[in-house]
Amino acid sequence: MESKGSDVMDHTKITGKRFLAVTALNLLITVAEFFGGIISGSLGLLSDAIHNLEDSLSIVISYVANVIGRRQNNSEKTFGYKRAEILAAFVNSSILIVITIFMIVESIRRFQIPQHINGTLMMAVSVIGLLANLVSMLALWSGSKNNLNIKATFLHMLSDTLSSVGVFVASIFVTLFNWNWVDPAITIIIAVWLLKEAFDVVKETINILMEASPKIDLEAVKKTVMTVPDVVGIHHVHVWMIDENFIILDAHINVRKKCNMDQLESVYDQVDKLLKEKFDVSHVTLQAECSRGLDEPMID
């Protein structure tokens, strides 16, 4: 039986053409900002160019992981390759953390060593970068809601967009008032926010890779299972995730001694249905027992 989570994943798959388009746009932005930064003397544009180049790599990583993640399961990978995208999300978000820290350090340095900047050229290039980044964000936005891998890539695109906004705003102040300090100040604000977002993704991917339990109330699970006729207990409950949408539950249930095989199959079906409907569990494995383990804790 397929879960709601797997349906969501099918709905949010990002096509190769879309990944390719975003990569091409990002590379164009990189070239424009690199030369624009050199000519204008803007370290902000040069820093943004390096950021965009890294993001192009992150998009490629995400695309490869997305393709691998769609592979069918087999005798060696019985759950398929779903965690390829989780690994990609971890790598991409970790790289983003490093980049944002670099942005903060570089901004502090630019406070200390100001230099002349061609504000008009800086503004023109930042507008081009901003428009291209907005297109990239829109291409990935829908898939980022239910897929950590795509979300990590989307965050890279969001960081580029915010960075372009920061460079654009800074260019206005540089052009009108010669306030060069605005550029690093805005960069620091953006970087701090991005650090928080990237850390959230890293934390979630680590929880999945460590097979931590999803946000499911196990006491509510117990009460739900105990509503099924002939079930008198539940123990040895284990819940974990293959990815952010595929939840697995394994448990031992105690049934009445007079429960025959036909009744037992009915119990299995009822428990399976309840867990999938109420807790969005994708895969349920149950072991029926009579009195054995009846007094054991639910989690062991």
C-alpha positions as CSV (number, residue, x, y, z in Angstrom):
1,M,0.0,0.0,0.0
2,E,1.4,3.4,-1.0
3,S,1.6,6.2,1.5
4,K,0.5,9.8,1.3
5,G,4.2,10.7,1.6
6,S,5.2,8.7,-1.4
7,D,2.4,10.4,-3.4
8,V,3.9,13.8,-2.4
9,M,7.3,12.8,-3.5
10,D,6.0,11.7,-6.9
11,H,4.3,15.1,-7.2
12,T,7.4,17.1,-6.3
13,K,10.0,15.4,-8.5
14,I,12.0,18.0,-10.3
15,T,12.8,17.3,-14.0
16,G,16.2,17.2,-15.4
17,K,15.4,20.1,-17.8
18,R,14.5,22.4,-14.8
19,F,17.8,21.5,-13.0
20,L,19.7,22.1,-16.2
21,A,18.0,25.5,-16.7
22,V,18.8,26.6,-13.2
23,T,22.4,25.5,-13.6
24,A,22.8,27.4,-16.8
25,L,21.3,30.6,-15.3
26,N,23.6,30.3,-12.3
27,L,26.7,29.9,-14.5
28,L,25.7,33.0,-16.5
29,I,25.3,35.0,-13.2
30,T,28.7,33.8,-12.1
31,V,30.4,35.1,-15.2
32,A,28.5,38.4,-15.2
33,E,29.3,39.1,-11.5
34,F,32.9,38.0,-11.8
35,F,33.8,40.4,-14.5
36,G,31.4,43.1,-13.1
37,G,33.2,42.8,-9.7
38,I,36.7,43.1,-11.3
39,I,35.7,46.2,-13.4
40,S,33.7,47.9,-10.7
41,G,36.0,47.1,-7.8
42,S,33.1,45.6,-5.8
43,L,34.2,42.7,-3.5
44,G,30.5,42.1,-3.0
45,L,30.0,41.1,-6.6
46,L,33.2,39.0,-6.6
47,S,32.0,37.3,-3.4
48,D,28.6,36.7,-4.9
49,A,30.2,35.2,-8.1
50,I,32.1,32.7,-6.0
51,H,28.9,31.9,-4.1
52,N,27.0,31.3,-7.4
53,L,29.8,29.1,-8.7
54,E,29.5,26.9,-5.6
55,D,25.7,26.9,-6.0
56,S,26.1,25.5,-9.6
57,L,27.9,22.6,-8.1
58,S,25.2,22.1,-5.5
59,I,22.5,22.0,-8.2
60,V,24.5,19.3,-10.0
61,I,24.8,17.3,-6.7
62,S,21.1,17.7,-6.1
63,Y,20.2,16.6,-9.6
64,V,22.4,13.5,-9.5
65,A,20.9,12.6,-6.1
66,N,17.4,13.2,-7.4
67,V,18.0,10.8,-10.3
68,I,19.6,8.1,-8.0
69,G,16.7,8.5,-5.5
70,R,14.2,7.5,-8.2
71,R,15.8,4.1,-8.8
72,Q,13.7,1.1,-8.0
73,N,14.5,-1.0,-4.9
74,N,16.3,-4.3,-5.3
75,S,17.6,-7.3,-3.3
76,E,20.6,-5.2,-2.1
77,K,18.7,-1.9,-1.5
78,T,15.3,-3.1,-0.3
79,F,14.2,0.5,0.5
80,G,15.7,1.8,-2.8
81,Y,17.9,4.8,-2.9
82,K,15.7,7.3,-1.2
83,R,18.5,8.5,1.2
84,A,20.7,9.7,-1.7
85,E,18.7,12.9,-1.6
86,I,19.1,13.1,2.2
87,L,22.9,12.8,1.8
88,A,22.8,15.5,-0.9
89,A,20.8,17.8,1.4
90,F,23.3,17.3,4.2
91,V,26.3,18.0,1.9
92,N,24.7,21.1,0.3
93,S,23.6,22.6,3.6
94,S,27.0,22.0,5.1
95,I,28.7,23.7,2.2
96,L,26.3,26.6,2.6
97,I,27.2,27.0,6.3
98,V,30.9,27.2,5.3
99,I,30.1,29.9,2.6
100,T,28.0,32.0,5.0
101,I,30.8,31.9,7.6
102,F,33.2,33.1,4.9
103,M,30.7,35.8,3.9
104,I,30.7,37.1,7.5
105,V,34.5,37.0,7.8
106,E,34.9,38.8,4.5
107,S,32.3,41.4,5.5
108,I,34.2,42.2,8.7
109,R,37.4,42.5,6.7
110,R,35.7,44.9,4.3
111,F,34.7,47.1,7.2
112,Q,38.3,47.5,8.0
113,I,39.6,47.9,4.5
114,P,37.2,50.2,2.5
115,Q,37.9,50.8,-1.2
116,H,36.4,52.8,-4.1
117,I,33.5,51.1,-5.9
118,N,31.8,51.9,-9.2
119,G,28.3,52.0,-7.8
120,T,26.5,52.4,-11.1
121,L,28.1,49.2,-12.6
122,M,27.6,47.4,-9.3
123,M,23.9,48.2,-9.5
124,A,23.4,47.1,-13.1
125,V,25.1,43.8,-12.5
126,S,23.2,43.1,-9.3
127,V,19.9,43.7,-11.0
128,I,20.8,41.1,-13.7
129,G,21.8,38.7,-11.0
130,L,18.7,39.3,-9.0
131,L,16.3,38.7,-11.9
132,A,18.1,35.4,-12.9
133,N,18.1,34.2,-9.2
134,L,14.4,34.9,-8.9
135,V,13.7,32.7,-12.0
136,S,15.9,29.9,-10.4
137,M,14.0,30.2,-7.1
138,L,10.6,29.9,-8.9
139,A,11.8,26.8,-10.7
140,L,12.6,25.1,-7.4
141,W,10.1,26.6,-5.1
142,S,7.2,24.0,-5.4
143,G,9.5,21.0,-4.9
144,S,11.3,22.5,-1.9
145,K,8.1,22.1,0.3
146,N,8.3,18.3,0.6
147,N,11.9,17.4,-0.4
148,L,14.9,18.1,1.8
149,N,17.3,17.8,-1.1
150,I,15.4,20.3,-3.3
151,K,15.0,22.5,-0.2
152,A,18.7,22.6,0.4
153,T,19.2,23.6,-3.3
154,F,16.4,26.2,-3.0
155,L,18.1,27.7,0.0
156,H,21.2,28.1,-2.0
157,M,19.2,30.0,-4.7
158,L,17.5,32.0,-1.9
159,S,20.9,32.9,-0.5
160,D,21.9,34.1,-4.0
161,T,18.8,36.2,-4.4
162,L,19.1,37.8,-1.0
163,S,22.8,38.4,-1.7
164,S,21.8,40.1,-5.0
165,V,19.3,42.2,-3.1
166,G,21.9,43.2,-0.6
167,V,24.4,44.1,-3.3
168,F,21.7,46.1,-5.1
169,V,20.7,48.1,-2.0
170,A,24.3,48.6,-1.1
171,S,25.0,49.9,-4.7
172,I,22.3,52.6,-4.2
173,F,23.9,53.9,-1.0
174,V,27.4,53.7,-2.6
175,T,26.2,55.6,-5.6
176,L,24.2,58.3,-3.8
177,F,26.0,58.7,-0.5
178,N,29.3,56.9,-1.0
179,W,28.4,54.7,2.0
180,N,30.6,51.7,1.3
181,W,30.0,50.2,4.7
182,V,26.4,49.4,3.8
183,D,27.5,46.5,1.6
184,P,29.2,44.4,4.3
185,A,26.5,45.3,6.9
186,I,23.7,43.9,4.7
187,T,25.8,40.8,3.9
188,I,26.3,40.0,7.6
189,I,22.5,40.2,8.2
190,I,21.7,37.9,5.3
191,A,24.5,35.5,6.3
192,V,23.2,35.1,9.9
193,W,19.7,34.3,8.6
194,L,21.1,31.8,6.1
195,L,23.2,30.1,8.8
196,K,20.0,29.4,10.8
197,E,18.2,28.0,7.8
198,A,21.1,25.8,6.8
199,F,21.6,24.5,10.3
200,D,17.9,23.5,10.4
201,V,18.3,21.4,7.3
202,V,21.6,19.8,8.6
203,K,19.9,18.9,11.9
204,E,16.9,17.3,10.1
205,T,19.1,15.3,7.7
206,I,21.3,14.1,10.6
207,N,18.1,13.0,12.5
208,I,17.0,10.9,9.5
209,L,20.5,9.4,8.9
210,M,20.7,8.5,12.7
211,E,17.2,7.0,12.4
212,A,15.7,9.2,15.0
213,S,12.0,9.0,15.5
214,P,9.8,11.4,13.5
215,K,7.5,13.8,15.3
216,I,4.9,11.1,16.2
217,D,3.4,10.8,19.7
218,L,4.0,7.2,20.7
219,E,1.5,7.4,23.5
220,A,-1.1,8.3,20.8
221,V,0.1,5.4,18.7
222,K,-0.4,3.1,21.7
223,K,-3.9,4.4,22.4
224,T,-4.9,4.0,18.7
225,V,-3.6,0.5,18.4
226,M,-5.3,-0.5,21.6
227,T,-8.7,0.5,20.1
228,V,-8.5,-2.5,17.8
229,P,-10.5,-5.5,19.1
230,D,-8.3,-8.4,20.4
231,V,-5.3,-6.2,20.9
232,V,-4.3,-6.1,24.6
233,G,-0.8,-4.6,24.5
234,I,2.0,-3.2,22.4
235,H,5.7,-3.1,23.0
236,H,9.1,-3.0,21.2
237,V,7.9,0.0,19.1
238,H,10.5,1.4,16.7
239,V,9.8,4.3,14.4
240,W,12.2,5.9,11.9
241,M,12.4,7.6,8.5
242,I,14.0,6.6,5.2
243,D,13.6,10.1,4.0
244,E,11.4,13.0,5.1
245,N,8.3,11.5,3.6
246,F,8.8,7.7,4.2
247,I,8.1,6.6,7.8
248,I,8.5,3.1,9.0
249,L,7.0,1.6,12.2
250,D,7.9,-1.8,13.7
251,A,6.1,-3.2,16.8
252,H,5.1,-6.2,18.8
253,I,1.4,-6.4,19.6
254,N,-0.2,-8.7,22.2
255,V,-3.4,-10.4,21.2
256,R,-6.0,-12.4,23.1
257,K,-5.1,-16.1,23.3
258,K,-8.3,-17.2,21.6
259,C,-7.4,-15.1,18.5
260,N,-7.1,-17.5,15.5
261,M,-5.3,-16.9,12.3
262,D,-8.2,-15.4,10.4
263,Q,-8.8,-13.0,13.3
264,L,-5.1,-12.2,13.5
265,E,-5.0,-11.1,9.8
266,S,-8.0,-8.8,10.5
267,V,-6.1,-7.3,13.4
268,Y,-3.0,-6.7,11.3
269,D,-5.2,-5.0,8.6
270,Q,-6.9,-2.8,11.1
271,V,-3.7,-1.7,12.9
272,D,-2.0,-1.1,9.5
273,K,-4.8,1.0,8.3
274,L,-5.1,3.1,11.4
275,L,-1.4,3.8,11.6
276,K,-1.2,4.9,7.9
277,E,-4.3,7.1,8.2
278,K,-3.7,8.8,11.5
279,F,0.1,9.0,11.6
280,D,1.0,8.9,7.9
281,V,3.2,5.8,8.4
282,S,4.4,4.4,5.1
283,H,5.4,0.9,6.1
284,V,4.1,-1.1,9.1
285,T,5.7,-4.4,10.4
286,L,3.9,-6.2,13.2
287,Q,4.7,-9.2,15.3
288,A,1.8,-10.8,17.2
289,E,2.3,-12.4,20.6
290,C,0.1,-13.6,23.4
291,S,1.5,-13.0,26.8
292,R,5.2,-12.7,26.0
293,G,6.4,-9.2,26.4
294,L,3.1,-8.0,27.7
295,D,4.7,-6.2,30.7
296,E,7.7,-4.9,28.8
297,P,8.0,-1.2,28.0
298,M,6.7,0.2,24.7
299,I,10.2,1.4,23.8
300,D,13.0,-1.1,24.4
